[in-house]
Amino acid sequence: MMTGAPVFSQKTKSTTKAMKMEKPVEKLNYVHAHGAPAKGKILMVASSPSVSKQTGWPIGFWAAELTHPMRVFEEAGYEIELVSTEGGKLEMDGYSNPTDASGYSAHDIISLGYLQKNQFNTMLSNTKKLSEVNHKAYAAIFLVGGQGPMYTFKGNKDLQNLFVSFYEAGKPASAVCHSTTLLLEAKMSNGELLVKGKTWTGFANAEEDFADNAVGQKIQPYRIEDEAKKINGTTFKVAAPFSSYAIMDGNLITGQQQNSGAAAAELVVQRLSGK
C-alpha cells in the first residue's frame, strides 16, 4: 500500500504551472443596436443578369458575395443600397443559391436567411442603375462578384468612374472575387491605373482550375490573375484556394473569392472607423 504525499512527474508539474499562468482571452466586437440611427450608407453594386458566352448559362451575382458583406455592414450600423449595371431585377448565379438542386451552396445559411426576408427579395426585384447614384451620399462602395461581372463590369466606364470617385474622395473602395476585373482597367483622374503601386487580390487561377474541372469546361473568357500579372507596378496576391483572404491597401480593399466577402467587409468597416 502506498503512503505519503502523491508524486507528480516533472511534466505534470510543468503542465499545471502553465495552465495556472494562462490569461483570459477576451473578444469584443461592436454590434449595432436594433433601432439605433444608422452610421451611414454603403453602396453595393451587383451585375445585372446576363448570359455567358463561354457556357451559355444565365449569369448574375454570387449570393454570398452580397449577403455575407451585407451582414457585416448591417451589424456595424450601416444601411445598404444595392444598385446594378443596368437596373431592374437581379438574379443570382444558380450554384450560389443555397436552395439550388446542385447543393453547391447548401451550407450558406446566411444567404438562406436573407432569402426569407421580404425586404431582401424586394431589394433584388428592383434596383437602380449605377449611373443614377452619386458617391457623395455614401460612406463606401462594395462591388459584388459572380460570373456576371466578367462581362458586365469589364469595359464599364460608368462603373470605373463611380468606383474611382470613391477612392479619390478618400472613401473605402472594395471589390471581391470576379468583380475585381474592374481593377484591370480602372484609371484615376491622372490617367494612371488605380492599382499602380497597390497590393490586391481576386479570383485565383487555382480556383478557376477547380471550377473548370468541376463542370468539365472552361467557364471564364479570361482569368483575372493572368491579366493582373501582366500589369507593371502592381502586386497581385492570392492565398490558398477558397480560403478567406482580403487585403486593405489604403482605401483599396479586395477579397479573393466568395469566402472572402465578410473579411473584405470587415476591413471596410475598420477603415471607416479610422482604425
C-alpha positions as CSV (number, residue, x, y, z in Angstrom):
1,M,0.0,0.0,0.0
2,M,1.3,3.5,-0.9
3,T,1.5,6.1,1.7
4,G,2.6,9.8,1.9
5,A,2.1,12.7,-0.5
6,P,1.2,11.9,-4.1
7,V,4.2,12.0,-6.5
8,F,3.9,14.3,-9.7
9,S,6.2,13.9,-12.6
10,Q,8.1,17.0,-13.8
11,K,6.0,17.1,-16.9
12,T,2.8,17.2,-14.9
13,K,4.2,20.0,-12.7
14,S,5.2,22.0,-15.8
15,T,1.8,21.5,-17.4
16,T,0.0,22.5,-14.2
17,K,2.1,25.6,-13.9
18,A,1.5,26.6,-17.5
19,M,-2.3,26.2,-17.0
20,K,-2.2,28.4,-14.0
21,M,-0.3,31.1,-15.9
22,E,-2.7,31.3,-18.8
23,K,-4.6,34.6,-19.1
24,P,-8.2,35.0,-20.0
25,V,-8.8,35.8,-23.7
26,E,-11.4,38.4,-24.5
27,K,-13.0,39.2,-27.8
28,L,-15.2,42.3,-28.3
29,N,-17.0,43.3,-31.5
30,Y,-19.4,46.2,-31.8
31,V,-22.9,45.2,-32.8
32,H,-25.3,48.0,-33.7
33,A,-28.4,48.1,-31.5
34,H,-31.7,47.5,-33.1
35,G,-33.5,50.7,-34.0
36,A,-30.4,52.9,-33.4
37,P,-29.7,55.5,-36.1
38,A,-27.6,54.3,-39.0
39,K,-23.9,55.4,-39.2
40,G,-24.2,56.0,-42.9
41,K,-24.9,54.2,-46.2
42,I,-22.8,51.8,-48.1
43,L,-23.3,51.4,-51.9
44,M,-23.2,47.8,-53.1
45,V,-23.0,47.1,-56.8
46,A,-24.0,43.9,-58.5
47,S,-24.2,42.6,-62.0
48,S,-27.5,42.7,-63.9
49,P,-28.5,39.3,-65.4
50,S,-26.5,38.3,-68.5
51,V,-25.6,35.2,-70.4
52,S,-22.2,33.7,-70.5
53,K,-20.7,33.5,-74.0
54,Q,-18.5,30.6,-72.7
55,T,-21.1,28.3,-71.3
56,G,-24.4,29.7,-72.5
57,W,-25.6,29.8,-68.9
58,P,-27.7,32.6,-67.4
59,I,-25.3,34.5,-65.1
60,G,-25.5,37.3,-62.5
61,F,-24.2,37.8,-59.0
62,W,-22.9,35.3,-56.4
63,A,-25.2,35.3,-53.4
64,A,-22.6,35.0,-50.6
65,E,-20.7,38.0,-52.0
66,L,-23.8,40.1,-51.4
67,T,-25.2,38.6,-48.2
68,H,-22.1,38.0,-46.2
69,P,-20.7,41.5,-46.5
70,M,-24.2,42.9,-46.0
71,R,-24.5,41.1,-42.7
72,V,-21.1,42.7,-41.6
73,F,-22.2,46.1,-42.7
74,E,-25.6,45.9,-41.0
75,E,-24.2,44.7,-37.7
76,A,-21.7,47.5,-37.8
77,G,-24.6,50.0,-38.2
78,Y,-24.6,50.9,-41.9
79,E,-27.6,50.9,-44.3
80,I,-27.2,49.2,-47.7
81,E,-28.3,50.4,-51.1
82,L,-28.0,47.9,-53.8
83,V,-27.6,49.1,-57.4
84,S,-26.8,47.2,-60.6
85,T,-25.2,47.7,-64.0
86,E,-28.5,48.1,-65.9
87,G,-31.1,48.5,-63.1
88,G,-34.1,46.3,-62.6
89,K,-34.4,42.8,-61.3
90,L,-31.3,40.8,-60.3
91,E,-30.6,37.1,-60.5
92,M,-28.0,35.2,-58.5
93,D,-25.8,32.6,-60.1
94,G,-27.5,29.2,-59.8
95,Y,-24.7,27.5,-58.0
96,S,-24.6,30.3,-55.4
97,N,-28.3,29.8,-54.4
98,P,-28.5,27.7,-51.2
99,T,-31.8,26.2,-52.5
100,D,-30.3,25.1,-55.8
101,A,-30.7,21.5,-56.7
102,S,-27.0,21.1,-57.1
103,G,-26.5,21.6,-53.4
104,Y,-23.3,23.5,-54.1
105,S,-24.1,26.3,-51.7
106,A,-26.5,24.5,-49.4
107,H,-24.1,25.3,-46.5
108,D,-24.7,29.0,-47.0
109,I,-27.2,29.6,-44.2
110,I,-26.5,33.4,-44.3
111,S,-27.8,33.7,-47.8
112,L,-30.6,31.3,-46.9
113,G,-31.6,33.5,-44.0
114,Y,-31.7,36.6,-46.2
115,L,-33.9,34.9,-48.7
116,Q,-36.5,34.6,-46.0
117,K,-36.7,38.4,-45.7
118,N,-39.3,40.2,-47.8
119,Q,-37.1,43.3,-47.7
120,F,-34.2,41.5,-49.2
121,N,-36.2,40.0,-52.0
122,T,-37.8,43.3,-52.7
123,M,-34.3,44.8,-53.0
124,L,-33.4,42.2,-55.6
125,S,-36.6,42.8,-57.6
126,N,-36.0,46.4,-58.5
127,T,-32.5,48.1,-58.4
128,K,-31.4,51.4,-59.6
129,K,-28.9,51.7,-62.4
130,L,-25.5,52.6,-61.0
131,S,-25.3,55.7,-63.1
132,E,-28.2,57.1,-61.1
133,V,-26.3,57.5,-57.9
134,N,-23.7,60.0,-56.5
135,H,-20.8,58.9,-54.3
136,K,-21.3,61.8,-52.0
137,A,-24.4,60.1,-50.5
138,Y,-22.4,57.0,-49.4
139,A,-19.6,56.2,-47.0
140,A,-18.1,53.4,-49.1
141,I,-18.6,51.3,-52.2
142,F,-18.5,47.5,-52.4
143,L,-18.6,45.5,-55.7
144,V,-20.3,42.2,-55.6
145,G,-18.7,39.4,-57.6
146,G,-20.1,36.5,-59.5
147,Q,-20.0,35.3,-63.1
148,G,-21.8,38.3,-64.5
149,P,-19.0,40.9,-63.7
150,M,-16.6,39.2,-66.2
151,Y,-19.0,40.6,-68.9
152,T,-20.9,43.5,-67.3
153,F,-18.1,45.1,-65.3
154,K,-15.4,44.7,-68.0
155,G,-15.1,47.9,-70.1
156,N,-17.9,49.5,-68.0
157,K,-16.7,53.2,-67.9
158,D,-19.6,54.3,-65.7
159,L,-18.7,51.8,-63.0
160,Q,-15.0,52.5,-63.3
161,N,-15.7,56.2,-62.8
162,L,-18.0,55.6,-59.9
163,F,-15.5,53.3,-58.2
164,V,-12.6,55.7,-58.7
165,S,-14.7,58.6,-57.4
166,F,-15.0,56.9,-54.0
167,Y,-11.3,56.1,-54.0
168,E,-10.2,59.6,-54.9
169,A,-12.7,61.1,-52.3
170,G,-10.8,59.1,-49.6
171,K,-13.6,56.6,-49.1
172,P,-13.2,52.8,-49.0
173,A,-13.5,51.3,-52.4
174,S,-13.8,47.5,-52.3
175,A,-14.3,44.6,-54.7
176,V,-14.4,40.8,-54.3
177,C,-13.8,37.8,-56.5
178,H,-14.6,38.4,-60.2
179,S,-15.7,41.9,-59.6
180,T,-12.0,42.8,-59.3
181,T,-11.9,42.5,-63.1
182,L,-12.8,46.2,-62.9
183,L,-9.3,46.9,-61.4
184,L,-7.6,45.6,-64.6
185,E,-8.8,48.8,-66.3
186,A,-10.0,51.4,-63.8
187,K,-7.9,54.6,-64.1
188,M,-7.7,57.6,-61.8
189,S,-8.2,61.1,-63.0
190,N,-4.4,61.4,-63.6
191,G,-4.7,58.6,-66.2
192,E,-2.9,56.0,-64.1
193,L,-4.3,52.7,-63.2
194,L,-5.8,52.7,-59.7
195,V,-3.9,49.6,-58.8
196,K,-0.5,51.1,-59.7
197,G,1.7,50.7,-56.6
198,K,-1.1,48.7,-54.8
199,T,-1.3,45.2,-53.5
200,W,-4.6,43.5,-54.2
201,T,-6.3,40.1,-54.8
202,G,-9.1,38.5,-56.8
203,F,-10.2,35.1,-58.1
204,A,-7.1,32.9,-58.4
205,N,-6.0,30.6,-61.3
206,A,-6.1,27.6,-58.9
207,E,-9.8,28.4,-58.2
208,E,-10.5,28.8,-61.9
209,D,-9.0,25.3,-62.4
210,F,-11.2,23.9,-59.7
211,A,-14.3,25.4,-61.2
212,D,-13.5,24.4,-64.8
213,N,-12.7,20.8,-63.7
214,A,-16.0,20.6,-61.7
215,V,-18.1,21.4,-64.7
216,G,-15.9,19.9,-67.4
217,Q,-15.3,23.0,-69.4
218,K,-13.7,26.4,-69.4
219,I,-16.1,28.8,-67.6
220,Q,-14.5,32.3,-67.9
221,P,-13.4,34.2,-71.0
222,Y,-10.2,35.2,-69.3
223,R,-8.5,34.9,-65.9
224,I,-8.1,37.8,-63.5
225,E,-4.8,36.5,-62.1
226,D,-3.3,36.1,-65.6
227,E,-4.3,39.6,-66.6
228,A,-3.2,41.2,-63.3
229,K,0.2,39.8,-63.6
230,K,0.7,41.5,-67.0
231,I,0.4,44.9,-65.3
232,N,3.7,46.5,-64.3
233,G,4.0,48.3,-61.0
234,T,1.3,46.4,-59.1
235,T,1.2,43.4,-56.8
236,F,-1.5,40.7,-57.2
237,K,-1.5,38.2,-54.4
238,V,-3.6,35.1,-53.7
239,A,-3.9,32.7,-50.7
240,A,-4.7,29.0,-50.6
241,P,-7.7,28.2,-52.9
242,F,-11.1,29.2,-51.3
243,S,-9.6,30.4,-48.1
244,S,-10.9,33.7,-46.6
245,Y,-8.4,36.3,-47.8
246,A,-8.7,40.0,-48.1
247,I,-6.2,42.9,-48.5
248,M,-6.5,46.5,-47.5
249,D,-4.0,48.8,-49.2
250,G,-5.1,52.3,-48.2
251,N,-8.6,52.9,-49.4
252,L,-8.5,49.9,-51.8
253,I,-9.9,46.8,-50.3
254,T,-10.1,43.5,-52.2
255,G,-11.3,39.9,-51.4
256,Q,-10.2,36.8,-53.2
257,Q,-13.5,34.9,-53.7
258,Q,-16.9,34.1,-52.2
259,N,-15.4,33.0,-48.9
260,S,-13.7,36.4,-48.5
261,G,-16.6,38.8,-48.7
262,A,-17.1,39.1,-45.0
263,A,-13.4,39.6,-44.4
264,A,-13.3,42.4,-47.0
265,A,-16.4,44.0,-45.5
266,E,-14.7,43.9,-42.0
267,L,-11.8,45.8,-43.5
268,V,-14.1,48.4,-45.0
269,V,-15.7,48.9,-41.5
270,Q,-12.3,49.1,-40.0
271,R,-11.3,51.7,-42.5
272,L,-14.4,53.7,-41.8
273,S,-13.8,53.6,-38.1
274,G,-10.3,55.0,-38.6
275,K,-8.5,52.0,-37.1
